[in-house]
Amino acid sequence: MASLKPRNADGKIILSQLTKELFLKNIVQARQAQGEHLEHYDFNKSRCKVLSKNETVKSNSSGILYWMMRDCRVQDNWAMIFAQRLALKHSLPLYVCYLYKDVHKLCPTLRHLTFLIEGLKIVEKECKELNIGFYMLNSSAEELSTLIEKNNIGGVVSEFYPLRHPIEQQKRLLDKLPKDVPVVQIDAHNIVPPWIASDKQEGMAKFLRPKINKQLPEYLCGFPNISKHKYAGSLKNLTNHLRDLDEAYKHFSPNWDVDVVKWGDGPGEEGGLSMLRTFMTEKLKYYGVTSNDPSKDNTSKLSPWIRFGHISAQRCALEVKSLESLYKEQCEKFLEELIVRRELTDNYCYYNENYDNINGAANWAKDTLKFHAKDKRTWVYTRDQLGESANSR
């Protein structure tokens, strides 16, 4: 759990003295307090879904592979925790792979692409320090399956990602993968996995809220530490391996008109945690009061780091929740947005296969659009005009 310091004689946190260095140190200590020997960690397996028919790591295998997709960080990552725990239990090396092919479907602009790649550089560096292999592959799911087979991988850990393209990728991997290799999916993005929070699509936050809040005592917990891995190894028979992550820029031409983010403390977990500290120490006290006022600058600005998985929403929730004694109403409003409203979107995508087209809308919404389809409008813009923000008058 969060353990913010320093505190005064009454036990209240002194935010004015919470430097970035101290904040990061507090988080490291909180992880270590949760445990560092992951082979003995009591992992909550309701965060998992076994996608394959086989559930057991095959005997005499040569490693465990974590297919990173959505949550591009090492620490505070339930998928990484599960993967290292599995590898340690079977005395095997651990490998992390990120498939770069078709990344344009998720990162259409230079802004998206740069944030992704620079964050993955940090993941690569941290993995190297922890004796964990990291591989950026410009490969398809089928090619990853071949790599898994040739390297005698004993089990695959993948992430929960309820969008069409990642789901198709995972299905293609399963179709090609040897049947004796188990594939386990972990939800490392939501605090409460959507299949636990509800068994159906929830149309409004007020319906999902009590269901999620009921589960928070169990799921809003601290993370154990990812420590240096005991078993070393390296993947062989690599094809399309981007040894220098800067090569990734050459393989994809994004929309160059949307430039990189100029504000913030940089991609990666440390950049995200730095933004979180700034929000907690300078802006949280105004949250819910002026955070919806566009002329003020009192939002958290954490969206890029959460969207790319550089920082865990659960970590954000733990740290902000620790300030409830100072800013109870503000903390409640922020946690409502961070947990209930954000996880409502995954609930929608998970239970509605038409999440990305008009058929996914409620009947009343479709009827309303149809009824007003022929209404006269003062201004009519083309798709290109809207896309280029050329609709100002």
N, C-alpha and C positions, 0 to 999 in steps of 0.2 A: 504494500500500500504506500501512499504518499507519506513522506516524513519530512515536511519542510522545516528548515531552520534558517536563521536564528529565531528564538522565541524569548518573550520577556518573562518576568517573574510569575505572571498569571498564566503562562503557557500560550499566549497569543503570538502569532507569527509577526515578525517585524519586517514588513515588506520592503522598507527603505534600505535594508541591509542585505536583501536577497540578490547578490550579484549573479551574473551568468555562471561563473565558475562554481559558486556555492550551490546554485540550483542544479547544475549537472552532477555535482558530487553527491547531492542528496538523492538523486534518482539512481545513481550507481549503487549507493549503499542500500536503497530500498530493494533493488533487484537482488543484491547479494543476501539480504535478509530473508528473501523468499526461497533461496536455495541456489546452489551452484552445481550440485551433482544430479544432473537431469535424468540419469538412468534410474534414479530412485524417486523422481518427482511424480506426485499423484496428479497426472494430467486428466482434466475433465473430458472424457471421451465423447460427451454429447456435442462437443465442438466439431466432431469428425463425422464424415460419411464415407463408407467404403464403396468405391465406385466399381471395383472389380469383383468377380466371383470369388477369387482367392483372397483370403484375409491374412495369410501368414507369410512372413519374409522367407523367401526360398533358401534352402540350406546351401552351404558352400558358395555363397554369393560374395561379391567383391566391393559392395558399397551401397549406400542409400542416396537417392537423388531427390532433391527438392526442386520442383519446377516453379520458379518464382514468376509471378504474373502481375499481381495487383498490389502487393504489399512489399515494396522495394526497400526493405530495411533488415538489419540483423537482429537488433534487440527489440523487446516488446512486440514480438511477432510469434503468435501461437503456432503458425506453420513451421517456422524455423525451430521453435522449441520442441515440437513433436518430432521433427526430422532428426534433430541432434539426439534426442532421447532414444529414438528408435535405433540410430546408428551406434550409440554407446551400449545399448542393451545387447546388441549383436556383435560388438567389437569390430565395427566397420568404418571405413572412411565416409565422409559426408561431402557431397557435391551439390552445388547450386547452379542451375542453368536458367538463363533468361533467353527466350526466343525472340529475336529481333525482327524476323520476317513478318510482313504484314502489319508492322507497328503503326503504319500510317492510318490504319482503321481506328486506332485509339489515340494517336498523336498527330493530328492533321496539320499543325502549324509549327513554325520554328520555336515558338514559346513553349509548346508542349514538349517537343523533341529535346530541346536543350535541358529543360528541367529534368526530364527522364534520364537522359544519358549522364548528366553531371551527378545526379543522385546515385546512379548505378556505379559510377566510378568510386564513390565512397563505400558502397556495399562491397565492391571488389577489394578495396584496400582493407576493410575490416575483416572480410573473410580470410584474406591472406594472413593477417595477424593472428587469426584464430585457428589456423591450420585447416581451413575449410576451402575446398576448391571452388572457384567461381568461373563460369564460362558464359560469355555472350555469344550466342549462335545465330547466324543468319539462316536459320533452318526451319523446316516445317515440322508439324507434329509427327508426321510419318518418319521423317529423318531422325527426330529425337528418339522415336521408338527403336529404330535401328541401332542408334548409339547405345541405348539402354541394354539392348540384347548383346551387342558386341563387347560391352564392358561388364557383363554378368552382374548387372544391378539387381539387388535383392528386393527392392521396394521403392515405390515412387510416392512422394508427398506433393500434392497439388493444392491450389488455393480455391476457395469459393469465389466465383466471379460470375454473377447472374446475367451477363450480357451475351448476346447471340454469338459473337465471334469467339470469345473464350470458351463458351460451352461447346461449340463446334470443334474447336481445337482439342479439347479434352476427349470428345467422342472419337475423333480420328486417332488419337493416341491409343485409346482403349481398343479400337478395332484392329490395330496393327500390333499391339504389344503381346508378347508371349503370355499365355494364360496363367503361368505360374508366378507372374510378377504382380503383386498386389498394388493397387492405387488407392490412396486415402486422400480425401479432400478435407481441408481444414478451413474454417471460417476465421481468418485472422483480421478481418476488416470491421465486422460488427462486434459490439460488446455481447449482445445476445444473438446467437445464430437465428436466422429467420424461421427455420423449421422448429425451433424451440419457442420462439416468441409467439407464433401463431400458426395454425394449420390451414389458413386461408388468406386470401387477399383482404387487407383492411382498407376500406375506402377513405377513412379519415384518421387523423392523428388521435382523436379522442377515443377511438376504438382500440388502437394499438397501445396507447399509453399505459393503461392499467395492466396489460399483459406483460409489457416490458418491465415496468416498475416492480412487478411481482417477482421477476427473475433476477433483478439487479443484485440482491444480497449474495447470490451464488456466483454470478458471472462478472460483476464489477470487482475484480480482485487484482492483486499485484502480480507482476511477471517475475519469474525466476530469471537468473542471469545466463546468457549464452557465454560459456567459457571456452578456453582453448581446447580444441578437439584432440583427443588422445591418439587417433589413428589417421595417419597420412596416406595419401594416394593421389593418383592423377588419372584423368580419363584418357583413353587411347582412341585411335581411329577417328579423330576429330575431322569433320569437314565443315566448312563455312564458319570457322572459329574466328571471331574478331578479337585477336590478342591485344590490340590497342583499341580501346573503346572509342577513341576519336575517329576510327575508321567507320563507325556507324553513321556518321554524318554523310559519308560518301555514298551510302547505299540507299539513301532516301532523300527526295527533294520535297520538302514541306512547303507550305504557304509561307513565303518569306515576308509577306506584308505584316504579319503579326509578330512583332519583335519580342525578344526575351524580356523577362520581368526585370525592371530596374530597381525595384524596392525590395525590402526584406533582407534576411541574413544568409541567403544562399540556399541551394538545394541540400538535401540530406537530413539525417536525423538531428544533428547538432543545430543546423539552421532552423529547423522546425521547433525544436525545444527552446531556442533563443527567442523565437517569435512568441511562443507560449509564455515565457517568463515576462516578456515586455507587456503582453496583454494582461497578465495577472497583476503585475505591479503598477501599471499605468492606466489601463483602460477598463478593467473588469468592474470597477466601482461605478462606472457610467453605463454598464451594459443593461439594456432594457429600458434605459432612460433616454439616451440619445443615440443608441446604436442603429436605429432605423432612420436617423436623420442623415441624408447624404452629404450635408454640409459639415458634418462632424466626422472625426476619424476615430471612432470608438468601437469598431468591429475587431474581431480577433485576427483577421487576415490569415487564418490557418488553412483555408481551403486548398491551396495548391499542395501543401505538404500532406494533408490527409488524402486528397484525391490520388496522388501518386504513391501513397503508402510510405512516405518518408518518415512519417510520425504516426503513432497509433492514436486513434480517437479515444481508446480506453486509457492511455496514459494521460491525455488531455483531461479526461473526466476525473481521473484520480487526483490530479494536481489541483484542478479548480475546485473540486469538492472539498479539499482540505481547507479552503478559505471560507467555508459556509459560516463560520463563527464571526467573520468580518463582514461578509456581503451575502447574506442568506438569500435575499430576493434575486439579486443579480446572478448568483450561482445557479439558482433554480431555473432562471430563464435561459442561461447559456446551456445548461445540461439538457433542457428540453429541446433546444435546437440541435445540439451535438448528438444526442442519443435518439430521442423519439422521432424527430422530424427527419433526421438523416437516415435512420434505419427503416423508416417508412418507405423510402425509395427502393431499398433492397427487397422489402416485402413485396412491393408492386412488381418489380422485375422478376422476382423468383416465382410468383404465383400467376403472372399474366404473360403468356407467351407473345402477346401482341403489344408489349410495353412500348414498342417503338413505332407504332402506326395507329391510325385513327380507330381501328377496331378494338384497341385496348381501352378506349374511353368509355365512360359510363353511358348508358342509353340516353339519359336525360341530356347529357352534353352533346351527343351526336344529333339528337332531335333538335336541340337549340341551334346548332350550327346549320343544319339543313333548313330550318325555318327561316333563318336570317341570311341564307346564302345569296339571295338576290337583292338584299338591301342596298340602297344607293349610298356610296361613300364619298366624302369630300375629296379625299386623296386616295389614289391607287398607285402602288409601287410594284416594280418588278422584283423578282427574287434577287437579282444582282444589286439593285439599288439598296435593298434591305441589308444584304450581306456586306456592302461597302459603307454602310451607315450614311448613305446619300439621300436620306429621307427627311433632312431638316428643312424647315420652311422659314 
